[in-house]
């Protein structure tokens, strides 16, 4: 017999209309299976629409990636970009298609690695990876909004009016983005589809015009080849390959978007035959999403790198310094092509499109956070239950984005290192997780994925060495998440934490037999030692003496073995056992006080009587008890159990009674 003891967020009584609105939507647990995969309450959408939502971040990098590539590689830019595309299609794409298959509910690669570690090591590892994810996603929002602001400020028609107003303008863009998500995912996806279609169409026009210009002036290709051979590598293919390898970490921003793609998998529409345990259609459609985004972006990256390298003079790519102004193509290579070869009218339209998609690039990051965070922190007890709802999280993430923008003064360059660090750490962890997950007997697959993992680890390390500010910012996010998470865990330890209690047939018989007899239902919580009749006889004598229980009163022992104390919630299955006439209810729980509280509450529901629980627990320092309870799920059992029951059962007359003796 099973009784569900924990109300979901949706069922909690909320009287205020504002609070009802604020807390609706989000991620909830399947009935009676809190620890299983979570399902999303979001409406699902066609895979290509969700691709546009994740693509506002991925595709928007066209606004600055060609400039980054040329600044890093010069004339080698097209070759370096081809290497980037190869790694994208044959490295990142297979990795994340495997991640989509292994975590079809939006947990991402983090869940794959979590399974390798148990107890608190696993939870801490997840918090660290969530810190990098938060770095990636939050900086995506702030950096993209700041980049959009920079495009507006540098527009010749707006420069005089907007100069010096970068921070407030960026805050306005972030607030507008948050407002869209307060409205809902449907609206966010609709805007994303419009922006992506328009932006890719305009980029296609720009690139076709650029290719046309190259075909009209075939001498541009020999000039580019001459510049290529003037690089440090010269005409030596091996030297060129080595130089490109050294340059590659600087181009890594062109790999962004994959982690978001698997984080929002729950938004992807599947097949009617899909089950929650194995949504095959959703997995396949997400894999289509990843493949389509990678192929589209690869074509645009190669074309844009080739066109900009041949048509834009190197002096136009000069980056802004304290002493020199930025070149006309710095950070906006394709916009330069649009203005020069298609006129200022079309160029202005292209600029507006770039600003809009850069502003909305944060939407993919917000969507990733809203799908990722509720699947971990509330489950670990490291965030309140209301963080399963979308709108409170939108407000929290928006506030964090505001703070980051103010701290970094809306400076794009200052945030670039943190963005790259977050992206690369997540991609490295995903590649490692997939390599480990490859089954025995697939040696070639393991070697292939292992090679990809090494490439990403190398890229991550080189990025950290060249831009150590990125890891410092990421560590601040990690420290913040760990600190808040542990304070939340301590704050929530006195919650019931047991989702349901399930008694087997013998256990039900024990409880009903006692409940049918006159007098109270008497429970003896016991910490099992030898488990023989002598132990129960001694415990029975001790409890009867200390609590003055009549000799003819029947007693039921309750024994709880703590499994993984780092888990915050779980179901409890109770087995009835007879040891030389002594009746024992045995189970495994995540914490002894919470599990005993759930069992006595359940016994009260079954019998209609008010159970009495008699504790004889050891004496220790209150501080040591607190540490023990937090880490191992034990602690000062009697007062903790009493406080948990008091919070759950407001009716004093029906509340189980806790008796404590030292």
C-alpha positions as CSV (number, residue, x, y, z in Angstrom):
1,X,0.0,0.0,0.0
2,X,1.4,3.4,-1.0
3,X,0.6,6.9,0.3
4,X,2.0,10.0,-1.3
5,X,3.1,12.4,1.3
6,X,4.5,15.4,-0.5
7,X,2.4,17.8,-2.5
8,X,3.8,19.1,-5.8
9,X,4.4,22.8,-6.4
10,X,1.3,23.0,-8.5
11,X,-0.9,21.8,-5.7
12,X,0.4,24.1,-3.0
13,X,-2.2,26.5,-1.8
14,X,-1.5,30.0,-3.2
15,X,-4.1,32.6,-2.5
16,X,-2.7,35.6,-4.2
17,X,-3.5,35.8,-8.0
18,X,0.0,37.3,-8.5
19,X,1.6,34.4,-6.8
20,X,-0.4,31.9,-8.8
21,X,0.7,33.6,-12.0
22,X,4.3,33.7,-10.7
23,X,4.5,30.0,-9.8
24,X,2.7,28.4,-12.7
25,X,4.7,26.5,-15.3
26,X,8.0,24.8,-14.9
27,X,9.3,21.3,-14.2
28,X,7.4,18.8,-12.0
29,X,8.0,15.3,-11.0
30,X,6.1,12.3,-12.3
31,X,3.6,10.9,-9.8
32,X,5.3,9.0,-7.1
33,X,8.7,9.0,-8.8
34,X,10.6,12.1,-7.6
35,X,14.0,10.6,-8.2
36,X,13.2,9.5,-11.7
37,X,13.6,11.5,-14.8
38,X,11.6,14.7,-14.8
39,X,9.1,15.7,-17.3
40,X,8.5,19.3,-18.5
41,X,5.2,21.1,-18.3
42,X,6.2,23.2,-21.3
43,X,4.3,22.8,-24.5
44,X,6.4,21.0,-27.1
45,X,7.2,22.5,-30.5
46,X,8.5,21.3,-33.9
47,X,12.2,20.5,-33.8
48,X,13.1,23.2,-36.3
49,X,11.4,25.9,-34.2
50,X,13.4,24.8,-31.1
51,X,16.5,24.9,-33.4
52,X,15.7,28.6,-34.0
53,X,15.5,29.2,-30.2
54,X,18.9,27.5,-29.6
55,X,20.2,29.0,-32.9
56,X,19.8,32.7,-31.9
57,X,23.0,32.1,-29.9
58,X,24.7,29.8,-32.3
59,X,23.9,31.7,-35.5
60,X,24.4,35.1,-34.0
61,X,28.1,34.4,-33.7
62,X,28.2,35.1,-37.5
63,X,28.1,38.8,-36.3
64,X,31.6,38.6,-34.9
65,X,33.1,35.1,-35.6
66,X,34.7,36.1,-39.0
67,X,36.4,39.1,-37.4
68,X,37.6,36.9,-34.5
69,X,38.9,34.3,-37.0
70,X,40.8,36.9,-39.1
71,X,42.2,38.6,-36.0
72,X,43.5,35.3,-34.7
73,X,44.6,33.6,-37.9
74,X,45.0,36.4,-40.6
75,X,45.2,34.9,-44.1
76,X,44.9,31.4,-42.5
77,X,41.4,32.3,-41.4
78,X,39.6,30.2,-44.0
79,X,41.8,27.1,-43.3
80,X,41.4,27.5,-39.5
81,X,37.6,27.8,-40.0
82,X,37.5,24.6,-42.1
83,X,39.3,22.9,-39.2
84,X,36.7,24.3,-36.8
85,X,33.9,23.0,-39.1
86,X,35.5,19.5,-39.2
87,X,35.7,19.4,-35.4
88,X,32.1,20.6,-35.2
89,X,30.7,18.0,-37.6
90,X,32.9,15.0,-36.7
91,X,33.5,15.9,-33.0
92,X,31.0,18.1,-31.2
93,X,28.0,16.9,-33.3
94,X,28.4,13.1,-32.6
95,X,29.1,13.8,-28.9
96,X,25.9,15.8,-28.4
97,X,23.8,13.4,-30.5
98,X,24.9,10.8,-28.0
99,X,24.2,13.1,-25.1
100,X,20.6,13.6,-26.5
101,X,20.2,9.8,-26.5
102,X,21.5,9.3,-23.0
103,X,19.6,12.2,-21.3
104,X,16.3,12.7,-23.2
105,X,14.7,14.8,-20.5
106,X,17.0,17.8,-20.5
107,X,19.6,17.0,-17.9
108,X,22.4,17.3,-20.4
109,X,25.9,15.8,-20.2
110,X,26.0,16.7,-16.5
111,X,23.7,13.8,-15.6
112,X,25.9,11.4,-17.5
113,X,28.9,12.3,-15.3
114,X,26.9,12.5,-12.1
115,X,26.1,8.7,-12.5
116,X,29.8,8.0,-12.1
117,X,30.0,9.5,-8.6
118,X,27.8,8.7,-5.6
119,X,27.3,10.4,-2.2
120,X,28.4,14.0,-1.8
121,X,31.2,13.8,-4.4
122,X,28.5,13.5,-7.1
123,X,26.5,16.4,-5.8
124,X,29.6,18.7,-5.5
125,X,30.7,17.6,-9.0
126,X,27.2,18.6,-10.4
127,X,27.4,21.9,-8.6
128,X,30.8,22.7,-10.2
129,X,29.5,21.8,-13.7
130,X,26.4,23.9,-13.0
131,X,28.7,26.7,-12.1
132,X,30.3,26.5,-15.5
133,X,26.9,26.1,-17.2
134,X,25.7,29.3,-15.3
135,X,28.9,31.0,-16.5
136,X,28.2,30.0,-20.1
137,X,24.5,30.9,-20.1
138,X,24.6,34.1,-18.0
139,X,27.6,35.5,-19.9
140,X,25.8,34.6,-23.1
141,X,23.0,36.9,-22.1
142,X,25.2,39.7,-20.9
143,X,27.8,39.5,-23.6
144,X,25.3,39.3,-26.4
145,X,23.2,42.2,-25.1
146,X,26.4,44.2,-24.6
147,X,27.5,43.3,-28.2
148,X,24.1,44.5,-29.5
149,X,24.5,47.7,-27.6
150,X,28.0,48.1,-29.1
151,X,26.6,47.8,-32.6
152,X,24.0,50.5,-31.7
153,X,26.5,52.8,-30.1
154,X,28.9,52.5,-33.0
155,X,26.2,53.2,-35.6
156,X,27.2,56.6,-37.1
157,X,23.6,57.8,-37.0
158,X,23.2,57.0,-33.3
159,X,26.7,57.4,-31.9
160,X,26.4,61.0,-30.7
161,X,23.1,60.2,-28.9
162,X,24.1,56.8,-27.3
163,X,27.8,57.4,-26.5
164,X,28.4,56.7,-22.8
165,X,25.1,55.0,-22.3
166,X,26.2,51.4,-22.9
167,X,25.3,50.1,-19.4
168,X,21.7,51.5,-19.2
169,X,21.0,50.4,-22.8
170,X,22.3,46.9,-22.1
171,X,20.1,46.7,-19.0
172,X,17.1,47.7,-21.0
173,X,17.8,44.9,-23.6
174,X,18.2,42.4,-20.8
175,X,15.0,43.5,-19.1
176,X,13.1,43.2,-22.4
177,X,14.5,39.7,-22.8
178,X,13.3,38.8,-19.3
179,X,9.9,40.2,-20.1
180,X,9.5,37.8,-23.1
181,X,10.2,34.8,-20.9
182,X,7.8,36.1,-18.2
183,X,5.2,35.9,-20.9
184,X,6.1,32.3,-21.9
185,X,8.2,29.9,-24.0
186,X,5.7,30.1,-26.9
187,X,6.4,33.8,-27.4
188,X,10.1,33.3,-27.1
189,X,10.2,30.6,-29.8
190,X,8.0,32.7,-32.1
191,X,10.4,35.6,-31.9
192,X,13.4,33.3,-32.3
193,X,12.0,31.8,-35.5
194,X,11.4,35.3,-37.1
195,X,14.8,36.6,-36.1
196,X,16.7,33.5,-37.3
197,X,14.9,33.2,-40.6
198,X,15.5,36.9,-41.3
199,X,19.1,36.9,-40.2
200,X,20.1,33.9,-42.2
201,X,18.3,35.2,-45.2
202,X,20.2,38.5,-45.0
203,X,23.5,36.7,-44.4
204,X,22.8,34.6,-47.5
205,X,22.4,37.8,-49.6
206,X,25.6,39.3,-48.2
207,X,27.6,36.1,-48.8
208,X,26.2,35.6,-52.3
209,X,27.1,39.2,-53.2
210,X,30.6,38.7,-51.7
211,X,31.1,35.5,-53.8
212,X,29.9,37.4,-56.9
213,X,32.5,40.1,-56.2
214,X,35.3,37.4,-55.9
215,X,34.2,35.8,-59.2
216,X,34.3,39.2,-60.9
217,X,37.8,39.8,-59.6
218,X,39.6,36.4,-59.8
219,X,42.9,38.1,-59.0
220,X,41.8,38.3,-55.3
221,X,42.5,34.5,-54.9
222,X,46.2,34.7,-55.9
223,X,46.5,37.8,-53.6
224,X,45.1,35.8,-50.7
225,X,47.4,32.8,-51.5
226,X,50.4,35.2,-51.5
227,X,49.3,36.5,-48.1
228,X,48.9,32.9,-46.9
229,X,52.4,32.0,-47.8
230,X,53.7,35.1,-46.0
231,X,52.5,33.8,-42.7
232,X,54.9,32.1,-40.2
233,X,54.0,28.7,-41.7
234,X,54.9,29.7,-45.2
235,X,53.9,27.1,-47.8
236,X,54.7,24.1,-45.6
237,X,51.4,22.1,-45.1
238,X,52.7,20.6,-41.8
239,X,53.6,24.0,-40.5
240,X,50.3,25.4,-41.5
241,X,48.5,22.5,-39.7
242,X,50.5,23.1,-36.6
243,X,49.9,26.9,-36.7
244,X,46.2,26.3,-37.1
245,X,46.2,23.9,-34.2
246,X,47.7,26.6,-32.0
247,X,45.2,29.2,-33.2
248,X,42.2,26.9,-32.9
249,X,41.3,27.7,-29.2
250,X,40.8,31.4,-30.2
251,X,38.0,30.2,-32.6
252,X,36.2,28.1,-30.1
253,X,33.3,30.5,-29.8
254,X,32.1,29.1,-33.1
255,X,31.2,25.9,-31.2
256,X,28.6,27.5,-28.9
257,X,25.0,26.3,-28.9
258,X,25.4,22.5,-28.5
259,X,24.9,22.3,-24.7
260,X,21.8,24.5,-25.0
261,X,20.5,22.2,-27.7
262,X,20.4,19.2,-25.4
263,X,19.3,21.3,-22.3
264,X,16.0,22.3,-24.1
265,X,15.3,18.8,-25.4
266,X,12.1,18.7,-23.4
267,X,10.7,21.4,-25.6
268,X,11.1,19.3,-28.7
269,X,8.0,17.5,-30.1
270,X,8.3,13.7,-30.3
271,X,6.2,10.9,-31.7
272,X,2.8,9.8,-30.4
273,X,4.4,6.4,-29.5
274,X,7.0,8.1,-27.2
275,X,7.0,7.0,-23.5
276,X,8.4,9.1,-20.7
277,X,11.0,6.4,-20.0
278,X,12.1,6.3,-23.7
279,X,11.0,9.2,-25.9
280,X,12.5,7.8,-29.1
281,X,10.8,10.4,-31.3
282,X,12.0,13.3,-29.2
283,X,15.6,12.0,-29.3
284,X,15.6,11.6,-33.1
285,X,14.1,15.1,-33.6
286,X,16.6,16.6,-31.3
287,X,19.4,14.9,-33.2
288,X,17.9,16.4,-36.4
289,X,18.0,19.8,-34.6
290,X,21.7,19.4,-33.8
291,X,22.6,18.1,-37.2
292,X,20.7,20.9,-39.1
293,X,22.1,23.6,-36.9
294,X,25.7,22.3,-37.3
295,X,25.4,21.9,-41.1
296,X,23.8,25.4,-41.6
297,X,26.4,27.1,-39.4
298,X,29.3,25.2,-41.0
299,X,28.3,26.5,-44.5
300,X,27.9,30.0,-43.2
301,X,31.2,29.9,-41.3
302,X,33.3,28.7,-44.2
303,X,31.6,31.1,-46.7
304,X,31.9,34.1,-44.4
305,X,35.5,33.4,-43.5
306,X,36.5,33.1,-47.2
307,X,34.6,36.2,-48.3
308,X,35.8,38.4,-45.5
309,X,39.4,37.3,-45.8
310,X,39.5,38.1,-49.6
311,X,37.4,41.3,-49.7
312,X,38.4,43.1,-46.5
313,X,41.8,44.6,-46.0
314,X,43.7,43.5,-42.9
315,X,43.8,47.1,-41.6
316,X,40.0,47.1,-41.2
317,X,40.2,44.2,-38.7
318,X,42.4,46.1,-36.2
319,X,40.8,45.8,-32.7
320,X,40.2,48.8,-30.5
321,X,43.0,49.7,-28.0
322,X,43.6,52.6,-25.7
323,X,45.7,54.3,-28.3
324,X,44.0,53.3,-31.6
325,X,40.4,53.2,-32.9
326,X,38.8,50.0,-34.0
327,X,39.0,49.1,-37.7
328,X,35.7,49.4,-39.7
329,X,35.4,45.6,-39.9
330,X,36.4,44.9,-36.3
331,X,33.6,42.8,-34.7
332,X,31.4,43.3,-37.7
333,X,33.0,41.9,-40.8
334,X,29.8,40.8,-42.6
335,X,28.2,44.2,-41.8
336,X,31.2,45.8,-43.5
337,X,30.6,43.7,-46.6
338,X,26.9,44.6,-46.5
339,X,27.5,48.3,-46.4
340,X,30.3,48.3,-49.0
341,X,28.8,46.1,-51.6
342,X,25.0,46.4,-51.1
343,X,24.7,50.0,-50.0
344,X,24.0,51.8,-46.7
345,X,20.3,51.1,-47.0
346,X,20.7,47.3,-47.0
347,X,23.6,47.7,-44.6
348,X,21.3,49.4,-42.1
349,X,18.7,46.7,-42.4
350,X,21.5,44.1,-41.8
351,X,22.7,46.1,-38.8
352,X,19.2,46.1,-37.3
353,X,18.9,42.4,-37.9
354,X,22.3,41.8,-36.2
355,X,21.4,43.9,-33.2
356,X,18.1,42.1,-32.8
357,X,19.5,38.6,-33.0
358,X,22.4,39.5,-30.7
359,X,19.9,40.9,-28.2
360,X,17.8,37.7,-28.4
361,X,20.9,35.4,-28.3
362,X,20.4,35.4,-24.6
363,X,17.0,33.7,-25.1
364,X,18.7,30.3,-25.8
365,X,20.8,30.8,-22.6
366,X,17.7,31.7,-20.6
367,X,15.9,28.6,-22.0
368,X,18.9,26.4,-21.1
369,X,18.9,27.7,-17.5
370,X,15.2,27.4,-17.1
371,X,15.3,23.7,-18.2
372,X,18.6,22.8,-16.5
373,X,18.6,24.3,-13.0
374,X,15.2,23.0,-11.8
375,X,16.3,19.5,-12.7
376,X,19.2,19.5,-10.2
377,X,19.1,22.1,-7.4
378,X,15.5,21.5,-6.0
379,X,16.1,17.7,-6.3
380,X,19.2,18.1,-4.2
381,X,17.4,20.3,-1.7
382,X,19.8,23.0,-2.7
383,X,17.1,25.4,-3.8
384,X,13.5,26.0,-2.7
385,X,10.7,24.1,-4.3
386,X,9.4,27.3,-6.0
387,X,12.5,27.3,-8.2
388,X,10.8,24.6,-10.3
389,X,8.6,27.4,-11.6
390,X,9.9,29.5,-14.6
391,X,9.0,33.0,-13.7
392,X,10.8,33.3,-10.3
393,X,13.9,31.9,-12.0
394,X,13.6,34.4,-14.9
395,X,13.6,37.2,-12.4
396,X,16.6,35.7,-10.5
397,X,18.6,35.2,-13.7
398,X,17.7,38.7,-15.0
399,X,18.9,40.2,-11.7
400,X,22.2,38.2,-11.9
401,X,22.6,39.4,-15.6
402,X,22.0,43.0,-14.4
403,X,24.7,42.6,-11.8
404,X,27.2,41.1,-14.2
405,X,26.6,43.9,-16.7
406,X,27.2,46.6,-14.1
407,X,30.3,44.9,-12.8
408,X,31.8,44.6,-16.3
409,X,30.5,47.9,-17.5
410,X,28.9,46.2,-20.5
411,X,32.3,45.5,-21.9
412,X,32.2,42.7,-24.5
413,X,35.9,41.9,-24.4
414,X,36.0,41.7,-20.6
415,X,33.4,38.9,-20.7
416,X,34.7,37.0,-23.7
417,X,37.1,34.8,-21.7
418,X,34.4,33.7,-19.2
419,X,32.1,32.8,-22.1
420,X,34.7,30.7,-23.9
421,X,35.6,29.0,-20.6
422,X,32.1,28.0,-19.8
423,X,31.4,26.7,-23.3
424,X,34.6,24.7,-23.5
425,X,34.4,23.1,-20.0
426,X,30.9,21.9,-20.8
427,X,31.9,20.5,-24.2
428,X,35.0,18.8,-22.6
429,X,32.8,17.2,-19.9
430,X,30.3,16.1,-22.5
431,X,33.0,14.5,-24.6
432,X,34.5,12.7,-21.6
433,X,31.0,11.5,-20.5
434,X,30.3,10.1,-23.9
435,X,33.7,8.4,-24.1
436,X,33.1,6.7,-20.7
437,X,29.6,5.7,-21.7
438,X,30.7,3.7,-24.8
439,X,30.1,0.0,-24.1
440,X,32.8,-2.6,-24.1
441,X,33.4,-4.1,-27.5
442,X,33.3,-0.7,-29.3
443,X,37.0,0.1,-29.1
444,X,37.0,2.3,-32.2
445,X,34.1,4.4,-31.0
446,X,35.9,4.9,-27.6
447,X,39.1,5.9,-29.4
448,X,37.2,8.3,-31.6
449,X,35.3,10.0,-28.8
450,X,38.4,10.0,-26.6
451,X,40.3,11.9,-29.3
452,X,37.5,14.4,-29.5
453,X,37.6,14.7,-25.7
454,X,41.4,15.4,-25.8
455,X,40.9,18.1,-28.4
456,X,38.3,19.9,-26.3
457,X,40.4,19.5,-23.1
458,X,43.4,20.9,-25.0
459,X,41.3,23.8,-26.3
460,X,40.0,24.5,-22.8
461,X,43.4,24.5,-21.2
462,X,44.9,26.7,-23.8
463,X,41.9,29.1,-23.5
464,X,42.4,29.3,-19.7
465,X,46.2,29.9,-20.1
466,X,45.6,32.7,-22.6
467,X,42.6,34.2,-20.9
468,X,42.8,33.3,-17.1
469,X,40.1,35.9,-16.3
470,X,37.6,33.5,-17.7
471,X,38.3,30.8,-15.1
472,X,38.3,33.4,-12.3
473,X,34.8,34.5,-13.3
474,X,33.7,30.9,-13.6
475,X,35.0,30.2,-10.1
476,X,33.0,33.1,-8.7
477,X,29.9,31.5,-10.2
478,X,30.8,28.1,-8.8
479,X,31.5,29.5,-5.4
480,X,28.2,31.4,-5.4
481,X,26.2,28.3,-6.4
482,X,27.9,26.1,-3.9
483,X,27.4,28.6,-1.0
484,X,23.7,29.2,-1.8
485,X,23.1,25.5,-2.4
486,X,24.4,24.5,1.0
487,X,22.6,27.2,2.9
488,X,19.4,26.1,1.1
489,X,20.1,22.4,2.0
490,X,20.5,23.3,5.7
491,X,17.4,25.5,5.6
492,X,15.3,22.6,4.1
493,X,16.6,19.7,6.2
494,X,13.5,19.8,8.4
495,X,11.2,19.1,5.5
496,X,9.5,15.7,5.3
497,X,11.7,14.8,2.2
498,X,9.9,11.4,1.7
499,X,7.7,11.4,-1.3
500,X,5.8,8.2,-0.6
501,X,5.7,5.3,1.9
502,X,5.0,1.8,0.5
503,X,4.5,-1.1,3.0
504,X,4.7,-4.7,1.9
505,X,1.9,-7.2,2.9
506,X,3.6,-8.4,6.1
507,X,4.3,-4.8,7.2
508,X,0.6,-3.8,6.6
509,X,-0.5,-6.8,8.6
510,X,1.7,-5.8,11.6
511,X,0.3,-2.3,11.5
512,X,-3.3,-3.3,11.1
513,X,-3.1,-5.9,13.8
514,X,-1.8,-3.4,16.3
515,X,-4.2,-0.8,15.2
516,X,-7.2,-3.1,15.8
517,X,-6.2,-3.7,19.4
518,X,-7.2,-1.4,22.2
519,X,-4.6,1.2,23.4
520,X,-2.0,3.2,21.5
521,X,0.1,2.2,18.6
522,X,3.6,2.0,20.0
523,X,6.7,2.4,17.8
524,X,10.3,1.8,18.8
525,X,12.9,3.3,16.4
526,X,16.0,1.2,16.6
527,X,19.4,1.5,15.3
528,X,20.2,-2.1,14.3
529,X,23.4,-3.7,15.5
530,X,23.5,-7.5,15.7
531,X,19.9,-7.9,14.6
532,X,19.3,-11.0,16.8
533,X,16.7,-11.7,19.4
534,X,19.0,-10.7,22.3
535,X,19.3,-7.2,20.8
536,X,15.5,-6.8,20.5
537,X,14.9,-8.2,24.0
538,X,17.4,-5.8,25.6
539,X,15.9,-2.9,23.6
540,X,12.3,-3.8,24.6
541,X,13.3,-4.0,28.3
542,X,15.1,-0.7,28.1
543,X,12.2,1.1,26.4
544,X,9.6,-0.3,28.8
545,X,11.7,0.8,31.8
546,X,12.6,4.3,30.6
547,X,9.1,5.1,29.2
548,X,7.0,3.2,31.7
549,X,5.3,1.1,29.1
550,X,3.1,-1.8,30.4
551,X,4.4,-5.3,29.9
552,X,1.4,-6.5,27.9
553,X,1.6,-3.5,25.4
554,X,2.6,-4.7,21.9
555,X,5.6,-2.9,20.3
556,X,6.7,-2.6,16.7
557,X,10.3,-1.8,15.9
558,X,11.2,0.6,13.0
559,X,14.7,0.4,11.5
560,X,16.1,2.7,8.9
561,X,19.3,2.1,7.0
562,X,20.6,5.3,5.4
563,X,21.5,4.8,1.7
564,X,22.9,7.8,-0.1
565,X,22.5,10.6,2.5
566,X,23.4,13.2,-0.1
567,X,20.1,12.6,-1.8
568,X,17.4,15.0,-0.6
569,X,14.2,13.1,-1.4
570,X,13.1,9.6,-2.2
571,X,10.5,6.9,-1.9
572,X,10.5,4.5,1.1
573,X,9.6,0.8,0.8
574,X,9.0,-0.8,4.2
575,X,9.4,-4.6,4.7
576,X,7.9,-6.5,7.6
577,X,10.3,-8.9,9.3
578,X,9.8,-11.2,12.3
579,X,12.9,-11.9,14.5
580,X,12.0,-14.6,17.2
581,X,8.6,-13.0,17.7
582,X,9.6,-9.4,17.5
583,X,7.9,-7.4,14.8
584,X,10.3,-5.2,12.8
585,X,9.6,-2.7,10.0
586,X,12.8,-2.3,7.9
587,X,13.5,0.2,5.1
588,X,16.2,2.3,3.5
589,X,15.9,6.0,3.6
590,X,17.8,9.2,2.8
591,X,17.8,10.4,6.5
592,X,16.7,8.6,9.6
593,X,14.6,11.4,11.3
594,X,12.7,12.2,8.1
595,X,12.1,8.6,7.2
596,X,10.8,7.7,10.7
597,X,8.5,10.8,10.6
598,X,7.1,9.6,7.3
599,X,6.5,6.1,8.6
600,X,4.7,7.1,11.8
601,X,2.6,9.6,9.9
602,X,1.7,6.8,7.5
603,X,0.9,4.4,10.3
604,X,-1.4,7.1,11.8
605,X,-3.2,7.3,8.4
606,X,-3.6,3.5,8.2
607,X,-4.8,2.9,11.8
608,X,-6.7,6.0,12.4
609,X,-4.9,6.2,15.8
610,X,-2.3,8.6,17.1
611,X,1.0,6.7,17.1
612,X,3.5,7.0,19.9
613,X,7.2,6.7,19.0
614,X,9.7,6.0,21.9
615,X,13.3,7.0,21.3
616,X,16.4,5.9,23.3
617,X,19.2,7.5,21.3
618,X,22.8,8.2,22.3
619,X,24.1,11.5,23.7
620,X,26.5,13.8,21.8
621,X,27.3,17.4,21.2
622,X,24.5,19.3,19.4
623,X,27.0,20.6,16.9
624,X,28.3,17.1,16.2
625,X,24.7,15.9,15.8
626,X,24.1,18.7,13.2
627,X,27.1,17.8,11.2
628,X,26.2,14.1,11.4
629,X,22.6,14.8,10.2
630,X,23.8,16.9,7.3
631,X,26.4,14.4,6.1
632,X,25.1,11.0,7.0
633,X,21.4,11.5,7.6
634,X,21.4,10.6,11.4
635,X,21.9,13.2,14.1
636,X,19.7,14.0,17.1
637,X,16.8,11.8,15.9
638,X,14.0,12.4,18.4
639,X,13.8,16.2,18.4
640,X,14.4,16.3,14.6
641,X,11.7,13.8,14.0
642,X,9.3,15.7,16.3
643,X,10.0,19.0,14.5
644,X,9.5,17.5,11.1
645,X,6.1,16.0,12.2
646,X,5.1,19.3,13.7
647,X,5.7,21.1,10.4
648,X,3.8,18.5,8.4
649,X,0.8,17.9,10.7
650,X,-0.8,21.2,12.0
651,X,-3.5,19.3,13.9
652,X,-2.1,18.7,17.4
653,X,-4.8,16.2,18.3
654,X,-3.9,13.8,15.5
655,X,-0.1,14.5,15.4
656,X,2.0,11.5,16.3
657,X,3.6,11.7,19.8
658,X,7.4,11.6,20.2
659,X,8.9,10.4,23.5
660,X,12.6,10.8,24.1
661,X,14.9,9.3,26.7
662,X,18.7,9.4,26.9
